Amino acid sequence: MYGDGSATARYGIRTCSVVTVTEPHVATFAEIDSATLYALLRLRCDVFIVEQECAYPDLDGRDLESGTRHVWLTSPAENAGPTDRSVGRPTAPVPAASHRAGEPASTTAGPVVLAYLRILEERDGTVRIGRVCVARDARRAGHAATLMTAALEAVGDRAVVLDAQRYATKLYEDAGFVPDGPEFLEDGIPHVPMRRHPRSR
């Protein structure tokens, strides 16, 4: 979880900073227009499946749950409100991150998504944050921290859990999370379970 460095460390990818930090969008699945949804899912695919070379079922059905909230940042030109349908208005075409051998690379029109995460409601009453990712050319600009702040504001004073990629634990510690179990491997990447306790407990 969180694509803000592991691919850089693994493949030596050069990154550049996007200086402007936009206001976050927060929405349920039903509130997201099709162009924006495509852009969000493509970012997840680009980071977790393509960059990190993890062949796993990203579309696990939980995006559709009524309690799930999606949180993301767009470029300043696409900074519409979270339920404003204009958030999905077309922008300049963006080249696809990857394509099949023998097929021409395509372009897609839609919002330019800089970073994303999702918030899940667990059966035991806790909240789970996951799918934290930042676009390759938008890293090291504070976007992940901005998303975490927005997510925790949306959640309120509740117990929150997540599985952090080991290199990113400092980000979550700064947001009030502490390790909550032994390190484990998921898709060959070391993860640390972390928890943020409610202040009122």
Secondary structure, 3 states (H helix, E strand, C coil): CCCCCHHHHHHCCCCCCCCCCCCCEEECHHHCCHHHHHHHHHHHHHHHHHHCCCCCCCCCCHHHCCCCEEEEEECHHHCCCCCCHHHHCCCCCEECCCCCCCCCCCEECCCCEEEEEEEEECCCCCEEEEEEEECHHHCCCCHHHHHHHHHHHHHCCCCEEEEEEHHHHHHHHHCCCEECCCCEEECCEEEEEEEECCCCC
